Amino acid sequence: MDFEPSEKVKQIQTQLERFMDEFVYPNERPMFEAVEKSGDPHHEPPLLRELAQKARAIGLWNLFLPDAEHGAGLTNLEYAPLCEVMGRSPIAPRIFNCNAPDTGNMEILAQFGTPEQKKLWLQPLLDGETRSCFSMTEPEVSSADPTQLQTRAVRDGDDYVINGHKWFTSGAIGARFAIVMAVTDPKAAPHERASMIIVPTDARGFDIVRAVSVMGHAGGGGHCEIRYDDCRVPVANRLGPEGSGFMIAQARLGPGRIHHCMRTLGMAERAFEIMCRHANTRKLQGSPLGDKQFVQEWIATSRMELDQARLLTLYAAWKMDTQGKHRARQEISMIKVVAPNVCMQVLDRAIQCLGALGVSDDTPIAAFWRNARSLRIADGPDEVHKMVIARRELKRFA
Ligand SMILES: Cc1cc2nc3c(=O)[nH]c(=O)nc-3n(C[C@H](O)[C@H](O)[C@H](O)COP(=O)(O)OP(=O)(O)OC[C@H]3O[C@@H](n4cnc5c(N)ncnc54)[C@H](O)[C@@H]3O)c2cc1C
């Protein structure tokens, strides 16, 4: 196993880093200020589209998609260092069209969509013309155990009629469609009950109740509470065969989880860099903060943890590429726990090192913290991953 990036990847990485320095970092603040000035937390500044057009024009576009027909055709291992770079800024994934949940939706549309679905729903996403959301989690039941989902899609002629209550449908405000997980056959075996159905957000009966405020923030496309009230869509909007919702969800989560980890490392590296620069320049009692052993401990421990997390991420990516998602599921679970926890530790040390500046929104660290904390829950809480990791290990020695 060799984790040295290929020449092709190194070239893209250099291009990406240049673009980040020139266009992304300097535009973070203007972008946030434009949203604030508009008075609408869901406002999308025109600058975002301008930067996306620039990125697309030089090929920094859809790098996440291993499918060479629709995307860059990179392996997970090749994509890892690039995804990490894009994780360094909260605005970067939208600029490079690598934003969750669009990425996961594009992957499953590319893999399971009919030619018609690809034309209608996938192509505009690939072109960055629209956004989408993924609607599975429900407030009334534990979504860590999705066999309990209650949203129903009942067949009526050539349509499905959907009724249910979802929340934490990220990015629903401004999205063109949602991919909804709904029970199509309640009598089937638990993992064959549900299907994924594409629901246009302008369909009658698709009602956004609110963007749930998360740690004081409800911006972007929101983490939305949604009611599906006799929402009627054609049967042709179902993705894959009836009852294949769980199978498709699994296919979606493998690469999606590892992408989150790569971006998480990018956030942590940027915070680490800010911490080190601050420790070098902030003076107290006649010397830089970095002379204090407390601070050196934060820096040394962070460096060690970050490099361990990166190696495990690269190993999981390599195993996915060489042995398939199924055989890499233990490593995917492990990294899904390790990366957000390491990131939280590094962010916490960076916040402490920066003092009041650390908790302010004048650096991206506070926003990263909110994001990384959520990642210990989203795409499977830590405890669920640890449970399956332990079960597999126990089985080996039974
Ligand atoms: C910021 C954010 C964005 C999200 N975006 C989306 C999205 O776009 N679309 C979507 O459908 N969902 C989304 N989610 C929802 C996310 O996937 C769920 O929150 C997650 O699956 C957990 O489900 P739950 O919230 O119902 O918690 P529950 O299932 O009620 O679990 C609560 C807690 O119980 C513990 N627990 C659960 N299972 C076990 C177990 N087996 N053993 C021990 N302890 C356990 C864990 O600590 C867990 O955090 C998002 C969540 C967040 C925070």
The ligand as an SDF file (V2000), in Angstrom:
LIG
                    3D

 53 58  0  0  0  0  0  0  0  0999 V2000
  -26.1970   18.8000   11.5460 C   0  0  0  0  0  0  0  0  0  0  0  0
  -26.9600   17.5670   11.1730 C   0  0  0  0  0  0  0  0  0  0  0  0
  -27.3260   17.3750    9.8510 C   0  0  0  0  0  0  0  0  0  0  0  0
  -28.0970   16.2720    9.4990 C   0  0  0  0  0  0  0  0  0  0  0  0
  -28.5050   16.1380    8.1910 N   0  0  0  0  0  0  0  0  0  0  0  0
  -29.3440   15.1530    7.8560 C   0  0  0  0  0  0  0  0  0  0  0  0
  -29.8850   15.0630    6.5190 C   0  0  0  0  0  0  0  0  0  0  0  0
  -29.5460   15.8600    5.6440 O   0  0  0  0  0  0  0  0  0  0  0  0
  -30.8310   14.1160    6.2770 N   0  0  0  0  0  0  0  0  0  0  0  0
  -31.2450   13.2340    7.2170 C   0  0  0  0  0  0  0  0  0  0  0  0
  -32.1030   12.4010    6.9240 O   0  0  0  0  0  0  0  0  0  0  0  0
  -30.7300   13.2810    8.4790 N   0  0  0  0  0  0  0  0  0  0  0  0
  -29.8130   14.2140    8.8310 C   0  0  0  0  0  0  0  0  0  0  0  0
  -29.3200   14.2850   10.1070 N   0  0  0  0  0  0  0  0  0  0  0  0
  -29.8390   13.3820   11.1240 C   0  0  0  0  0  0  0  0  0  0  0  0
  -28.8910   12.3100   11.5770 C   0  0  0  0  0  0  0  0  0  0  0  0
  -28.6130   11.3910   10.5620 O   0  0  0  0  0  0  0  0  0  0  0  0
  -29.5450   11.6610   12.8210 C   0  0  0  0  0  0  0  0  0  0  0  0
  -29.5570   12.6620   13.8250 O   0  0  0  0  0  0  0  0  0  0  0  0
  -28.8220   10.4220   13.2970 C   0  0  0  0  0  0  0  0  0  0  0  0
  -29.0670    9.3390   12.4200 O   0  0  0  0  0  0  0  0  0  0  0  0
  -29.2990   10.0230   14.7120 C   0  0  0  0  0  0  0  0  0  0  0  0
  -30.6850    9.8910   14.7650 O   0  0  0  0  0  0  0  0  0  0  0  0
  -31.5310   10.6570   15.9040 P   0  0  0  0  0  0  0  0  0  0  0  0
  -31.1910   12.0750   15.9020 O   0  0  0  0  0  0  0  0  0  0  0  0
  -32.9560   10.2560   15.7450 O   0  0  0  0  0  0  0  0  0  0  0  0
  -30.9680   10.0990   17.2790 O   0  0  0  0  0  0  0  0  0  0  0  0
  -31.4270    8.7550   18.0090 P   0  0  0  0  0  0  0  0  0  0  0  0
  -31.5150    7.6460   17.0430 O   0  0  0  0  0  0  0  0  0  0  0  0
  -32.6220    9.0480   18.8390 O   0  0  0  0  0  0  0  0  0  0  0  0
  -30.1940    8.5060   18.9650 O   0  0  0  0  0  0  0  0  0  0  0  0
  -29.9110    9.3810   20.0760 C   0  0  0  0  0  0  0  0  0  0  0  0
  -28.6060    8.9790   20.7060 C   0  0  0  0  0  0  0  0  0  0  0  0
  -28.7350    7.6600   21.2140 O   0  0  0  0  0  0  0  0  0  0  0  0
  -27.5030    7.0010   21.1710 C   0  0  0  0  0  0  0  0  0  0  0  0
  -27.6710    5.7290   20.4460 N   0  0  0  0  0  0  0  0  0  0  0  0
  -28.3460    5.5100   19.2980 C   0  0  0  0  0  0  0  0  0  0  0  0
  -28.2560    4.2230   18.9470 N   0  0  0  0  0  0  0  0  0  0  0  0
  -27.5200    3.5920   19.8980 C   0  0  0  0  0  0  0  0  0  0  0  0
  -27.0800    2.2630   20.1210 C   0  0  0  0  0  0  0  0  0  0  0  0
  -27.3890    1.3020   19.2460 N   0  0  0  0  0  0  0  0  0  0  0  0
  -26.3190    2.0180   21.2070 N   0  0  0  0  0  0  0  0  0  0  0  0
  -26.0000    3.0030   22.0910 C   0  0  0  0  0  0  0  0  0  0  0  0
  -26.4000    4.2650   21.9390 N   0  0  0  0  0  0  0  0  0  0  0  0
  -27.1450    4.5700   20.8700 C   0  0  0  0  0  0  0  0  0  0  0  0
  -26.5120    7.9200   20.4350 C   0  0  0  0  0  0  0  0  0  0  0  0
  -25.7270    8.5910   21.3830 O   0  0  0  0  0  0  0  0  0  0  0  0
  -27.4340    8.8890   19.7420 C   0  0  0  0  0  0  0  0  0  0  0  0
  -26.8120   10.1580   19.5080 O   0  0  0  0  0  0  0  0  0  0  0  0
  -28.4950   15.3410   10.4760 C   0  0  0  0  0  0  0  0  0  0  0  0
  -28.0920   15.5340   11.8150 C   0  0  0  0  0  0  0  0  0  0  0  0
  -27.3380   16.6050   12.1570 C   0  0  0  0  0  0  0  0  0  0  0  0
  -26.9400   16.7950   13.6060 C   0  0  0  0  0  0  0  0  0  0  0  0
  1  2  1  0
  2  3  1  0
  2 52  2  0
  3  4  2  0
  4  5  1  0
  4 50  1  0
  5  6  2  0
  6  7  1  0
  6 13  1  0
  7  8  2  0
  7  9  1  0
  9 10  1  0
 10 11  2  0
 10 12  1  0
 12 13  2  0
 13 14  1  0
 14 15  1  0
 14 50  1  0
 15 16  1  0
 16 17  1  0
 16 18  1  0
 18 19  1  0
 18 20  1  0
 20 21  1  0
 20 22  1  0
 22 23  1  0
 23 24  1  0
 24 25  2  0
 24 26  1  0
 24 27  1  0
 27 28  1  0
 28 29  2  0
 28 30  1  0
 28 31  1  0
 31 32  1  0
 32 33  1  0
 33 34  1  0
 33 48  1  0
 34 35  1  0
 35 36  1  0
 35 46  1  0
 36 37  1  0
 36 45  1  0
 37 38  2  0
 38 39  1  0
 39 40  1  0
 39 45  2  0
 40 41  1  0
 40 42  2  0
 42 43  1  0
 43 44  2  0
 44 45  1  0
 46 47  1  0
 46 48  1  0
 48 49  1  0
 50 51  2  0
 51 52  1  0
 52 53  1  0
M  END
$$$$
